[in-house]
């Protein structure tokens, strides 16, 4: 399976543009399947430099409703006239980053003319026998503490976001699964266990996406105890993790020390064969 990193916080060289966000293009069984669009049109510019066709893709998945994964939608809709766009949420929902002084909107912001192109989901979606978009129902393990500053508007109140709007893209190849979850707000171990329960007879080969182990505003990271718990659990599995974006340098380096070849960094411009 070929995976191109169209946008990520960092880049492999200066010909590509990077920004805080994530956008991935997966080529599988003669289909091009994009996940997320980043915070602007840079993913399109990078795709052109990589000679990748986004104009004719027939589907796009949005991992969740935050701007750093969805704000490039206006550019995408102008560029691509036909793709169905899947979201495990409703466009009208509002999300905020809470700071000491401000509540900063971080939700979806697209022109009303494009609303009809987004398919709002409440539950799992099976596209065909090898593409699934899955809702998380497992909350056994502790979620990242960096979620604590993220809120959802309910009526006139702001409540802590539970991230039931986060979807996991699952692709199957040779009876094995590759998981894509751009920020893993629900927690890496919860997401893996969720997929293991929903696909009980399938081996998970790889996990691609950010792990939300760092707060991009404060630069604070999860505790060593939390990271050790991840290392101990992942080392019991045969999964290789490809990560970046919201994982953070400290957390990545710490995990790398404990997981060795079971974790790899992703950057804008990379092509992975997983």
The 8 nearest C-alpha neighbors of each residue, nearest first, counted from 0:
[[1, 273, 272, 27, 26, 2, 25, 172],
 [2, 0, 272, 26, 271, 25, 273, 3],
 [1, 3, 25, 271, 270, 24, 26, 272],
 [2, 4, 270, 24, 269, 23, 5, 271],
 [3, 5, 23, 267, 269, 268, 6, 22],
 [6, 4, 42, 22, 23, 267, 45, 46],
 [7, 5, 267, 22, 21, 42, 4, 17],
 [6, 8, 21, 267, 9, 20, 266, 17],
 [9, 7, 19, 18, 244, 17, 20, 10],
 [8, 10, 266, 7, 17, 267, 18, 11],
 [11, 9, 267, 266, 12, 17, 268, 15],
 [10, 12, 268, 266, 267, 269, 9, 13],
 [13, 11, 10, 14, 15, 268, 267, 16],
 [12, 14, 15, 16, 10, 11, 17, 268],
 [15, 13, 12, 16, 48, 45, 11, 10],
 [16, 14, 13, 45, 12, 268, 10, 17],
 [17, 15, 41, 45, 14, 18, 10, 13],
 [18, 16, 8, 9, 7, 6, 10, 267],
 [17, 19, 8, 20, 7, 16, 9, 6],
 [18, 20, 8, 7, 67, 244, 17, 21],
 [21, 19, 67, 37, 7, 68, 18, 8],
 [20, 22, 7, 37, 6, 68, 244, 35],
 [23, 21, 35, 6, 36, 5, 37, 34],
 [22, 24, 4, 34, 5, 33, 3, 25],
 [25, 23, 33, 3, 32, 2, 34, 4],
 [26, 24, 2, 32, 31, 1, 33, 27],
 [27, 25, 31, 1, 30, 32, 2, 0],
 [26, 28, 30, 29, 0, 25, 31, 1],
 [27, 29, 30, 26, 0, 31, 172, 129],
 [30, 28, 27, 26, 31, 32, 25, 0],
 [31, 29, 27, 28, 26, 32, 56, 25],
 [30, 32, 26, 25, 56, 33, 27, 24],
 [31, 33, 25, 24, 30, 26, 59, 58],
 [34, 32, 24, 59, 23, 25, 60, 35],
 [33, 35, 60, 23, 22, 61, 59, 24],
 [36, 34, 22, 61, 68, 37, 60, 69],
 [35, 37, 22, 71, 68, 69, 42, 72],
 [36, 38, 68, 20, 67, 21, 22, 71],
 [39, 37, 67, 70, 71, 66, 68, 69],
 [40, 38, 71, 70, 41, 37, 74, 42],
 [41, 39, 71, 42, 43, 74, 44, 38],
 [40, 42, 44, 43, 39, 45, 16, 6],
 [41, 43, 5, 45, 6, 40, 44, 46],
 [44, 42, 46, 41, 45, 40, 47, 53],
 [45, 43, 41, 47, 46, 42, 48, 40],
 [44, 46, 48, 42, 47, 43, 15, 5],
 [47, 45, 49, 43, 51, 48, 44, 5],
 [48, 46, 50, 44, 49, 45, 51, 43],
 [49, 47, 45, 46, 50, 44, 51, 15],
 [48, 50, 46, 47, 51, 45, 268, 5],
 [51, 49, 47, 48, 46, 52, 45, 53],
 [52, 50, 46, 49, 47, 53, 48, 24],
 [51, 53, 54, 55, 50, 46, 56, 47],
 [54, 52, 56, 55, 51, 79, 46, 43],
 [53, 55, 79, 52, 78, 56, 80, 75],
 [54, 56, 53, 57, 52, 79, 81, 82],
 [57, 55, 53, 58, 31, 54, 82, 32],
 [56, 58, 82, 83, 55, 81, 59, 32],
 [59, 57, 82, 83, 84, 56, 32, 60],
 [58, 60, 84, 33, 34, 83, 85, 32],
 [59, 61, 34, 85, 84, 35, 62, 33],
 [62, 60, 35, 86, 63, 34, 85, 59],
 [61, 63, 166, 165, 181, 60, 180, 35],
 [64, 62, 165, 61, 164, 65, 166, 86],
 [63, 65, 106, 107, 69, 66, 164, 62],
 [66, 64, 106, 105, 67, 68, 63, 107],
 [65, 67, 70, 69, 105, 68, 106, 107],
 [68, 66, 38, 20, 37, 65, 69, 70],
 [67, 69, 37, 35, 66, 36, 65, 20],
 [68, 70, 66, 71, 36, 72, 37, 67],
 [71, 69, 38, 66, 72, 39, 37, 67],
 [70, 72, 39, 38, 36, 40, 69, 74],
 [71, 73, 75, 70, 74, 69, 76, 36],
 [74, 72, 76, 75, 71, 109, 77, 110],
 [73, 75, 77, 72, 71, 76, 40, 78],
 [74, 76, 72, 78, 73, 77, 79, 71],
 [77, 75, 79, 73, 78, 74, 72, 80],
 [78, 76, 74, 75, 79, 73, 80, 72],
 [77, 79, 75, 76, 54, 74, 80, 53],
 [80, 78, 54, 76, 75, 77, 81, 55],
 [81, 79, 76, 82, 78, 77, 54, 55],
 [80, 82, 79, 57, 83, 55, 56, 58],
 [83, 81, 57, 58, 56, 84, 80, 59],
 [82, 84, 58, 116, 57, 59, 85, 81],
 [83, 85, 59, 117, 60, 58, 118, 82],
 [84, 86, 60, 118, 117, 61, 59, 119],
 [85, 87, 119, 61, 88, 120, 118, 60],
 [88, 86, 120, 164, 166, 121, 119, 165],
 [87, 89, 164, 86, 119, 120, 90, 121],
 [90, 88, 91, 119, 92, 87, 86, 120],
 [89, 91, 92, 88, 107, 119, 114, 64],
 [90, 92, 89, 93, 107, 88, 106, 108],
 [93, 91, 90, 89, 94, 152, 151, 106],
 [92, 94, 152, 106, 151, 91, 95, 104],
 [95, 93, 151, 106, 105, 150, 104, 152],
 [96, 94, 104, 150, 105, 103, 149, 102],
 [95, 97, 149, 103, 102, 148, 150, 104],
 [96, 98, 102, 148, 95, 101, 149, 103],
 [97, 99, 101, 100, 102, 96, 148, 103],
 [100, 98, 101, 97, 102, 148, 96, 103],
 [99, 101, 98, 102, 97, 103, 96, 148],
 [102, 100, 98, 103, 99, 97, 96, 95],
 [101, 103, 97, 96, 95, 98, 104, 100],
 [102, 104, 96, 95, 101, 105, 97, 98],
 [105, 103, 95, 106, 94, 96, 102, 93],
 [106, 104, 95, 66, 65, 94, 103, 96],
 [107, 105, 65, 94, 66, 64, 93, 104],
 [108, 106, 64, 66, 69, 65, 109, 70],
 [107, 109, 70, 106, 110, 66, 69, 72],
 [110, 108, 73, 111, 107, 72, 113, 70],
 [109, 111, 112, 113, 73, 108, 114, 72],
 [112, 110, 114, 113, 109, 115, 108, 116],
 [111, 113, 110, 114, 115, 109, 116, 73],
 [112, 114, 111, 115, 116, 110, 109, 76],
 [115, 113, 111, 116, 117, 112, 110, 109],
 [114, 116, 113, 117, 112, 118, 111, 84],
 [117, 115, 114, 113, 83, 84, 118, 82],
 [116, 118, 84, 115, 114, 85, 119, 83],
 [119, 117, 85, 84, 86, 120, 116, 83],
 [118, 120, 86, 89, 88, 87, 117, 85],
 [121, 119, 87, 122, 86, 88, 118, 85],
 [122, 120, 87, 88, 119, 123, 134, 164],
 [121, 123, 120, 134, 124, 133, 87, 132],
 [124, 122, 133, 134, 132, 125, 121, 131],
 [123, 125, 132, 131, 126, 133, 122, 120],
 [124, 126, 131, 127, 130, 132, 123, 128],
 [127, 125, 130, 131, 124, 128, 129, 132],
 [128, 126, 129, 130, 125, 131, 124, 170],
 [129, 127, 130, 126, 125, 171, 131, 170],
 [128, 130, 171, 170, 127, 131, 172, 126],
 [131, 129, 170, 126, 127, 169, 128, 125],
 [132, 130, 125, 169, 124, 126, 168, 133],
 [133, 131, 168, 124, 167, 123, 169, 166],
 [132, 134, 123, 167, 166, 131, 168, 124],
 [133, 135, 166, 123, 122, 136, 167, 165],
 [134, 136, 137, 193, 190, 133, 163, 166],
 [135, 137, 134, 193, 138, 163, 189, 190],
 [138, 136, 189, 193, 135, 139, 192, 190],
 [139, 137, 140, 189, 136, 185, 141, 142],
 [140, 138, 137, 189, 141, 188, 192, 142],
 [141, 139, 138, 189, 142, 188, 186, 137],
 [140, 142, 143, 139, 186, 138, 189, 144],
 [141, 143, 186, 185, 140, 144, 184, 146],
 [142, 144, 145, 146, 186, 212, 211, 141],
 [143, 145, 146, 147, 142, 221, 212, 141],
 [146, 144, 147, 143, 214, 213, 148, 212],
 [147, 145, 144, 149, 148, 143, 184, 160],
 [146, 148, 145, 149, 144, 159, 150, 160],
 [149, 147, 97, 146, 96, 145, 150, 98],
 [150, 148, 96, 146, 147, 95, 160, 97],
 [151, 149, 159, 160, 95, 158, 94, 157],
 [150, 152, 94, 160, 158, 157, 93, 159],
 [153, 151, 157, 93, 156, 94, 154, 158],
 [154, 152, 156, 155, 157, 151, 158, 93],
 [153, 155, 156, 152, 157, 151, 158, 93],
 [154, 156, 153, 152, 157, 158, 151, 93],
 [157, 155, 153, 154, 152, 158, 151, 150],
 [156, 158, 152, 151, 150, 153, 159, 155],
 [159, 157, 150, 151, 160, 152, 156, 153],
 [160, 158, 150, 151, 149, 161, 157, 147],
 [159, 161, 150, 151, 162, 149, 158, 146],
 [160, 162, 163, 159, 185, 164, 151, 150],
 [163, 161, 164, 165, 160, 185, 184, 63],
 [162, 164, 165, 161, 135, 134, 87, 166],
 [165, 163, 88, 87, 162, 63, 166, 64],
 [166, 164, 63, 162, 163, 62, 87, 167],
 [167, 165, 62, 134, 133, 87, 132, 63],
 [168, 166, 133, 180, 132, 179, 169, 62],
 [167, 169, 132, 179, 131, 178, 133, 180],
 [170, 168, 178, 131, 177, 130, 132, 179],
 [171, 169, 130, 177, 129, 176, 131, 178],
 [170, 172, 176, 129, 175, 174, 177, 130],
 [171, 173, 175, 174, 176, 170, 129, 177],
 [174, 172, 175, 171, 176, 129, 201, 202],
 [173, 175, 172, 201, 171, 176, 202, 200],
 [176, 174, 202, 172, 173, 171, 201, 203],
 [177, 175, 171, 203, 204, 170, 202, 172],
 [176, 178, 205, 170, 204, 169, 206, 203],
 [179, 177, 206, 169, 168, 207, 205, 176],
 [178, 180, 207, 168, 208, 167, 206, 169],
 [181, 179, 167, 208, 183, 182, 62, 207],
 [180, 182, 208, 209, 62, 183, 179, 21],
 [183, 181, 209, 210, 211, 184, 180, 208],
 [184, 182, 210, 186, 185, 180, 187, 211],
 [185, 183, 186, 182, 211, 162, 143, 146],
 [186, 184, 183, 142, 189, 162, 190, 187],
 [187, 185, 142, 183, 184, 189, 188, 143],
 [186, 188, 190, 189, 183, 191, 210, 185],
 [187, 189, 191, 190, 186, 192, 140, 229],
 [190, 188, 192, 186, 137, 191, 187, 138],
 [191, 189, 193, 187, 188, 192, 186, 194],
 [190, 192, 188, 194, 193, 189, 195, 187],
 [191, 193, 195, 189, 194, 190, 188, 196],
 [192, 194, 190, 196, 191, 195, 137, 189],
 [195, 193, 197, 191, 196, 192, 198, 190],
 [194, 196, 192, 198, 199, 193, 197, 191],
 [195, 197, 199, 193, 194, 198, 192, 191],
 [198, 196, 194, 195, 199, 193, 192, 133],
 [197, 199, 195, 196, 201, 200, 194, 202],
 [200, 198, 196, 195, 201, 197, 194, 202],
 [199, 201, 198, 202, 195, 174, 196, 197],
 [202, 200, 175, 198, 199, 174, 203, 176],
 [201, 203, 175, 176, 204, 200, 174, 195],
 [204, 202, 176, 175, 205, 177, 238, 201],
 [203, 205, 238, 176, 177, 175, 202, 239],
 [206, 204, 239, 177, 238, 240, 203, 178],
 [205, 207, 178, 240, 177, 179, 241, 239],
 [208, 206, 241, 179, 242, 240, 178, 180],
 [209, 207, 181, 242, 180, 179, 182, 241],
 [208, 210, 182, 243, 242, 245, 181, 244],
 [209, 211, 246, 183, 182, 212, 245, 187],
 [212, 210, 245, 246, 182, 213, 209, 183],
 [211, 213, 246, 221, 210, 220, 143, 247],
 [214, 212, 220, 247, 211, 246, 219, 245],
 [213, 215, 218, 219, 216, 145, 217, 220],
 [216, 214, 218, 217, 213, 245, 219, 247],
 [217, 215, 214, 218, 219, 213, 98, 96],
 [216, 218, 219, 214, 215, 213, 220, 145],
 [219, 217, 214, 215, 216, 213, 220, 247],
 [220, 218, 217, 214, 213, 221, 215, 145],
 [221, 219, 213, 212, 214, 218, 222, 250],
 [220, 222, 212, 225, 213, 223, 144, 226],
 [223, 221, 225, 224, 226, 220, 227, 250],
 [222, 224, 226, 225, 227, 221, 253, 250],
 [223, 225, 227, 222, 226, 228, 221, 229],
 [226, 224, 228, 222, 223, 227, 221, 229],
 [225, 227, 223, 229, 228, 224, 230, 222],
 [228, 226, 230, 224, 229, 225, 223, 231],
 [227, 229, 225, 231, 226, 230, 224, 232],
 [230, 228, 226, 232, 227, 231, 233, 225],
 [231, 229, 227, 233, 228, 232, 234, 257],
 [232, 230, 228, 234, 229, 233, 227, 235],
 [231, 233, 229, 235, 234, 230, 228, 236],
 [234, 232, 236, 235, 230, 231, 229, 238],
 [233, 235, 231, 236, 232, 230, 258, 237],
 [234, 236, 233, 232, 231, 237, 230, 238],
 [237, 235, 233, 234, 238, 232, 203, 239],
 [236, 238, 239, 204, 235, 234, 203, 233],
 [237, 239, 205, 204, 236, 203, 240, 261],
 [240, 238, 261, 205, 262, 206, 204, 237],
 [239, 241, 262, 206, 205, 207, 261, 242],
 [242, 240, 207, 263, 264, 262, 206, 265],
 [241, 243, 208, 209, 264, 265, 207, 240],
 [242, 244, 209, 265, 246, 264, 245, 208],
 [243, 245, 209, 8, 246, 7, 20, 21],
 [246, 244, 211, 209, 247, 213, 210, 243],
 [245, 247, 212, 210, 211, 209, 243, 213],
 [246, 248, 213, 245, 250, 249, 251, 212],
 [249, 247, 251, 250, 252, 246, 213, 253],
 [248, 250, 252, 251, 247, 253, 220, 213],
 [251, 249, 253, 252, 247, 248, 254, 246],
 [250, 252, 248, 254, 253, 249, 255, 247],
 [253, 251, 255, 249, 254, 250, 248, 256],
 [252, 254, 250, 256, 251, 255, 249, 257],
 [255, 253, 251, 257, 256, 252, 258, 250],
 [256, 254, 252, 259, 258, 257, 253, 251],
 [255, 257, 253, 254, 259, 258, 252, 251],
 [256, 258, 254, 255, 259, 230, 253, 227],
 [257, 259, 255, 261, 254, 256, 262, 230],
 [260, 258, 255, 261, 256, 257, 262, 254],
 [261, 259, 262, 258, 263, 239, 255, 240],
 [262, 260, 239, 258, 259, 240, 238, 263],
 [261, 263, 240, 260, 239, 241, 255, 258],
 [264, 262, 241, 240, 242, 265, 261, 260],
 [263, 265, 242, 241, 243, 266, 262, 251],
 [264, 266, 243, 242, 241, 263, 269, 267],
 [267, 265, 10, 9, 7, 269, 11, 268],
 [266, 268, 10, 6, 7, 4, 5, 269],
 [269, 267, 4, 11, 5, 10, 266, 15],
 [270, 268, 4, 267, 3, 266, 271, 11],
 [271, 269, 3, 2, 4, 268, 272, 1],
 [272, 270, 2, 1, 273, 3, 269, 0],
 [271, 273, 1, 0, 2, 270, 3, 26],
 [272, 0, 271, 1, 205, 2, 177, 204]]
